[in-house]
């Protein structure tokens, strides 16, 4: 999931930018969609940025959370390395991060032969704030690599 819409208050460093009122609303909508459409989340990896933390809070997801400074400004490779460290007893993982990493990694992990083409096209066109890419991972987290997962859906809560 990409963080919800953030505000741009004067003098606030990028890492510390809070959610805008639209982001507060859309974070809640994202949580409703997640609870209705995917299995219960076992663990969340979340960037330490204020807007990602507030997005997660607004979703109402209550799974244990690992906050990672490495996810703020991460490359897709760095994010994948963080995911590769998730214990295998975690069945459903949620990652809350930033663009362009979320779109690049989602498309990179998706096996084009097994993935929903409409979802992939949507991500390639634009991965807006609050958007959620859902991937089915057929291997343990440590074995996750590019073109290994099935992109099953892409949702933009509005």
BELWOGI-V953278 format. One record per pair of residues at least 24 apart in sequence whose C-alpha atoms are under 8 Angstrom apart, sorted by the first residue. I is the first residue (numbers start at 0). J is the second residue. D is the distance in Angstrom with one decimal. If there is no record, write none. Layout:
i=I j=J d=D
i=I j=J d=D
//
This chain:
i=0 j=93 d=7.2
i=0 j=94 d=6.0
i=0 j=95 d=4.9
i=0 j=96 d=6.4
i=0 j=101 d=7.2
i=0 j=129 d=6.3
i=0 j=130 d=5.7
i=0 j=131 d=4.4
i=0 j=132 d=6.4
i=1 j=51 d=7.9
i=1 j=95 d=5.7
i=1 j=96 d=5.1
i=1 j=97 d=5.4
i=1 j=98 d=6.9
i=1 j=101 d=6.5
i=1 j=126 d=7.7
i=1 j=127 d=7.4
i=1 j=128 d=5.6
i=1 j=129 d=5.2
i=1 j=130 d=5.6
i=1 j=131 d=6.7
i=2 j=26 d=8.0
i=2 j=50 d=6.3
i=2 j=51 d=5.0
i=2 j=54 d=5.7
i=2 j=55 d=8.0
i=2 j=95 d=6.2
i=2 j=96 d=6.0
i=2 j=97 d=6.4
i=2 j=128 d=5.7
i=2 j=129 d=5.3
i=2 j=130 d=7.8
i=3 j=50 d=7.1
i=3 j=51 d=7.4
i=3 j=54 d=5.7
i=3 j=128 d=4.7
i=3 j=129 d=4.3
i=3 j=130 d=7.9
i=4 j=128 d=5.4
i=4 j=129 d=7.0
i=5 j=50 d=6.2
i=14 j=47 d=7.9
i=14 j=48 d=4.8
i=14 j=49 d=6.4
i=14 j=50 d=7.9
i=14 j=71 d=7.8
i=15 j=48 d=6.0
i=15 j=49 d=5.0
i=15 j=50 d=7.3
i=16 j=48 d=7.6
i=16 j=49 d=6.0
i=16 j=50 d=6.1
i=17 j=49 d=5.7
i=17 j=50 d=4.9
i=17 j=53 d=7.3
i=18 j=49 d=7.9
i=18 j=50 d=5.3
i=18 j=53 d=6.8
i=18 j=54 d=7.5
i=22 j=54 d=7.4
i=22 j=128 d=8.0
i=22 j=129 d=7.6
i=23 j=53 d=7.9
i=23 j=54 d=7.1
i=23 j=57 d=6.4
i=24 j=57 d=8.0
i=25 j=129 d=6.5
i=25 j=156 d=6.1
i=25 j=157 d=6.1
i=26 j=54 d=5.3
i=26 j=55 d=7.3
i=26 j=57 d=5.0
i=26 j=58 d=5.2
i=26 j=129 d=6.5
i=27 j=57 d=5.0
i=27 j=58 d=4.8
i=27 j=59 d=7.2
i=28 j=58 d=7.2
i=28 j=156 d=5.8
i=28 j=157 d=7.1
i=29 j=58 d=6.0
i=29 j=129 d=6.7
i=29 j=130 d=7.9
i=29 j=131 d=7.9
i=29 j=155 d=7.9
i=29 j=156 d=5.5
i=30 j=57 d=7.2
i=30 j=58 d=3.8
i=30 j=59 d=6.0
i=30 j=60 d=6.7
i=31 j=58 d=7.1
i=32 j=156 d=7.5
i=38 j=91 d=6.8
i=39 j=91 d=6.8
i=40 j=90 d=7.7
i=40 j=91 d=4.9
i=40 j=92 d=5.9
i=40 j=93 d=6.6
i=41 j=89 d=5.7
i=41 j=90 d=6.5
i=41 j=91 d=5.4
i=41 j=92 d=6.1
i=42 j=89 d=6.6
i=42 j=91 d=6.9
i=42 j=92 d=5.2
i=42 j=93 d=6.4
i=43 j=92 d=5.8
i=43 j=93 d=4.7
i=43 j=94 d=5.7
i=43 j=95 d=7.5
i=44 j=82 d=8.0
i=44 j=92 d=7.6
i=44 j=93 d=6.3
i=44 j=94 d=4.7
i=44 j=95 d=6.3
i=45 j=70 d=7.0
i=45 j=94 d=5.8
i=45 j=95 d=4.7
i=45 j=96 d=6.3
i=46 j=70 d=4.7
i=46 j=71 d=5.2
i=46 j=95 d=6.4
i=46 j=96 d=5.6
i=47 j=71 d=6.6
i=51 j=95 d=6.2
i=51 j=96 d=6.5
i=55 j=95 d=7.3
i=70 j=96 d=6.4
i=70 j=97 d=7.9
i=71 j=96 d=7.0
i=71 j=97 d=7.1
i=72 j=97 d=7.2
i=73 j=100 d=6.7
i=74 j=100 d=5.9
i=75 j=100 d=5.3
i=75 j=101 d=7.5
i=75 j=103 d=6.5
i=75 j=104 d=5.1
i=76 j=104 d=7.9
i=78 j=104 d=7.9
i=79 j=104 d=7.7
i=79 j=143 d=7.9
i=79 j=144 d=7.7
i=82 j=140 d=6.4
i=82 j=141 d=7.5
i=83 j=140 d=4.9
i=83 j=141 d=4.1
i=83 j=142 d=6.9
i=83 j=143 d=6.5
i=84 j=140 d=6.9
i=84 j=141 d=6.1
i=85 j=140 d=5.9
i=85 j=141 d=7.1
i=86 j=140 d=7.0
i=86 j=141 d=8.0
i=87 j=139 d=5.6
i=87 j=140 d=6.1
i=87 j=141 d=7.8
i=98 j=126 d=7.5
i=101 j=126 d=7.8
i=102 j=126 d=6.1
i=105 j=132 d=6.8
i=105 j=134 d=7.7
i=105 j=150 d=7.7
i=107 j=145 d=5.4
i=107 j=146 d=6.0
i=108 j=144 d=6.5
i=108 j=145 d=4.3
i=108 j=146 d=4.6
i=108 j=147 d=5.7
i=108 j=148 d=5.5
i=108 j=149 d=7.8
i=109 j=134 d=7.4
i=109 j=145 d=7.1
i=109 j=146 d=4.9
i=109 j=147 d=6.2
i=109 j=148 d=4.9
i=109 j=149 d=5.3
i=109 j=150 d=5.3
i=110 j=145 d=7.8
i=110 j=146 d=4.1
i=110 j=147 d=5.6
i=110 j=148 d=5.6
i=110 j=149 d=5.8
i=110 j=150 d=7.4
i=111 j=146 d=7.2
i=111 j=149 d=7.9
i=113 j=149 d=5.5
i=113 j=150 d=7.5
i=114 j=148 d=7.9
i=114 j=149 d=4.8
i=114 j=150 d=4.6
i=114 j=151 d=6.1
i=115 j=149 d=7.7
i=115 j=150 d=5.8
i=115 j=151 d=5.5
i=115 j=152 d=6.7
i=118 j=150 d=7.1
i=118 j=151 d=7.2
i=118 j=152 d=5.3
i=118 j=153 d=5.0
i=119 j=150 d=7.3
i=119 j=153 d=7.7
i=121 j=153 d=7.1
i=122 j=153 d=7.2
i=127 j=155 d=7.2
i=128 j=155 d=7.9
i=129 j=155 d=6.3
i=129 j=156 d=6.5
i=130 j=154 d=5.7
i=130 j=155 d=4.4
i=130 j=156 d=6.6
i=131 j=155 d=6.4
//
